[in-house]
Each structure stands twice: as structure tokens, then as C-alpha cells.
Amino acid sequence: MAVLKSHYGYYLYHYVPSIVASAIFAVLFAMITIGHFWRMFRTKTWFVTAFVIGGICMPSASDT
């Protein structure tokens, strides 16, 4: 469980992140990325490639 921790008496963030909300939004983000991917191939709208690549790379960028 997430805990609000002090860094030498100073709180860097004044909130405790919710694990459940993070999981819900990660699933929604994945569903939207899959939807873009499916729509891109179905309608051959290749300009959506940027959305698909961004959707694939974004979750790994937020893990750092």
C-alpha cells in the first residue's frame, strides 16, 4: 500500500496515489491503444501510426 513519506520533514507530493485507479486507467489506456491499432489497419489510415507508437511507448516511459 502506498504511504505518504517525509523527505527530511518536507513532503514532495501531498497525496497518496491509488493503486486501483492506476490499474483502471492503465487498462483503459491499453484498450484505447488497441482500438487505434485495430482502426488503423481496418481503415488503412496510416497517419494514426503516431498514436499507436505513442500508446505502446507511454506505459514503459511512466515506469521509470
HUWO-V102064 format. One record per backbone hydrogen bond with DSSP energy under -0.5 kcal/mol. CO is the residue of the C=O (numbers start at 1). NH is the residue of the N-H. E is the energy in kcal/mol with one decimal. If there is no record, write none. Layout:
co=CO nh=NH e=E
co=CO nh=NH e=E
This chain:
co=3 nh=5 e=-0.7
co=6 nh=8 e=-0.7
co=7 nh=10 e=-1.2
co=10 nh=7 e=-2.6
co=10 nh=12 e=-0.6
co=15 nh=17 e=-0.6
co=17 nh=19 e=-0.6
co=18 nh=22 e=-1.8
co=19 nh=23 e=-2.2
co=20 nh=24 e=-2.3
co=21 nh=25 e=-2.5
co=22 nh=26 e=-2.0
co=23 nh=27 e=-2.1
co=24 nh=28 e=-2.4
co=25 nh=29 e=-2.4
co=26 nh=30 e=-2.2
co=27 nh=31 e=-2.4
co=28 nh=32 e=-2.3
co=29 nh=33 e=-2.2
co=30 nh=34 e=-2.5
co=31 nh=35 e=-2.3
co=32 nh=36 e=-2.4
co=33 nh=37 e=-2.4
co=34 nh=38 e=-2.8
co=35 nh=39 e=-2.5
co=36 nh=40 e=-2.5
co=37 nh=41 e=-1.7
co=38 nh=42 e=-2.2
co=39 nh=43 e=-2.3
co=40 nh=44 e=-0.9
co=40 nh=45 e=-1.0
co=44 nh=46 e=-1.1
co=45 nh=48 e=-1.6
co=46 nh=49 e=-1.6
co=47 nh=50 e=-0.9
co=48 nh=51 e=-0.6
co=48 nh=52 e=-2.0
co=49 nh=53 e=-2.8
co=50 nh=54 e=-2.4
co=51 nh=55 e=-2.5
co=52 nh=56 e=-2.0
co=53 nh=57 e=-2.4
co=54 nh=58 e=-2.2
co=55 nh=59 e=-0.7
co=56 nh=60 e=-0.5
co=57 nh=61 e=-1.6
co=58 nh=62 e=-1.7
co=59 nh=63 e=-0.6
co=61 nh=64 e=-0.8
